[in-house]
Amino acid sequence: MSAPLPLVVVVGGRDRRRDRDVTAVLDALVDRRGAVRLHHGGGEGCDRSVAAWARRRAMIATAEPEVRRWRWWAAHAGEVTGLVAFPGGKGTRDVARWARELDVSVWEPLAALGPS
């Protein structure tokens, strides 16, 4: 039986719908790390872009609304290999902070763009 694919969580603003940004970043992620499975919050904006990217690439992406809650991170940080944080609001910043506190690698590829 093969090992499960590495789990990467992707978060970003709910009003952020920039498919080109998500496509470029997630393509780069897969180029660097190989196949991964993704969890996203299942909301509007960035989450929808992630789901659309995964469908186009035949990748695994699961809507997991609990990724926006500390208790999810406390329970699952050991299985998360990375967090991709697109610009967003307070919730996105909280998730990135929690990931760092739990020693999960955080990549903020578009941080220079600021909040969505």
N, C-alpha and C positions, 0 to 999 in steps of 0.2 A: 504494500500500500504506500503510495507516495505521500509526502508531507504536504500540508495545505499551503497554498500560495501565501506569501507575505501579505499582511493586512495593513493598508494605508487608509487613513481617514482624511477626507477632503472637506474643508469648511470654507465659507465665504458669505458675503452679503446676500440677503434675500432679494434685494433689488438689483443685483449684479447679474446680468445675463450677457456675458461676452463669450460666446462660443469659441471665437478665435483664440482668446487668451487661454481658456480651459484646454482647448485642443493642443495648443503649442506646449503648455506646461505638462499635461498628462502624457503626451507623446514623448517629451524629454524624460519624464520619470520612467516610462517603460523602456526607453532606450538605455537608460542608466542602470536600472534595477531588474529588468526583465518583467515577466508577467507578475501581476499583483492582483489582489482582490481589494475592492474599494468599498468603504462605507461613507455615506453622506447623510445629511440630516433629513432628506426627503421633502424639503421645502421648495420655495420659489427660487428664482435667480440662479445662483451658482450651482445649487444642488441639481436643478433641472439640466444645466449644461453638462454636469458630470455624468448624469444618467444617459443623456443623449450621446455623449462621447463613448461611453461604454457600449451602448447598443451598436454604434457604428463600427467599433473595434472588436466586437464579440468578446468583451471583457466582463468580468463579474463586478457588478456595482449594486450594493444593497442599501436601500433607504432605511436608515437607523436613526429615527428622531432622538433617541436617547443619547446620541453622541454630544448633544448640547447640554448634558447634565453631568455634574461632578461625579455622582455615584456610578455612572457608566464608566467613566475614566478610572475611578478607583478599582472597579471590578475587572476591567479589560486592558489596562495599560500594558500588562505583561505580554499580550498577544499583538499589540499594535507596534509595527516596525517604523512607522513614520506618520507625520501629519503634514498635509499641504494646506496652507492657510492663504486663501485669496483675500484681498481687501474686503472688509466688512465692518460691522459695528461692534458694540460691546460684547455680544455673544461670541463672535469670532475671536475677539481678543481674549475673552475668558478661556475658551477652549485651548488656544495656543499657550496661555499661561499654565493651565492645568497639565498639558502635555509636557511642557518643559519641567514643571515641578516633579513629574513622574519619570523624568529622563527619557522621554520619547523624542526622537529627532523631529525638529520642526523646520519646514522649508516654507518661506514666504517669498515666492518668486516675483511677485508684483508689488511688494511693500512700498516701493517708491511712488506708486500711484495714489496711495492714501485710501481712506474709506470710500466705499462705493457710492 
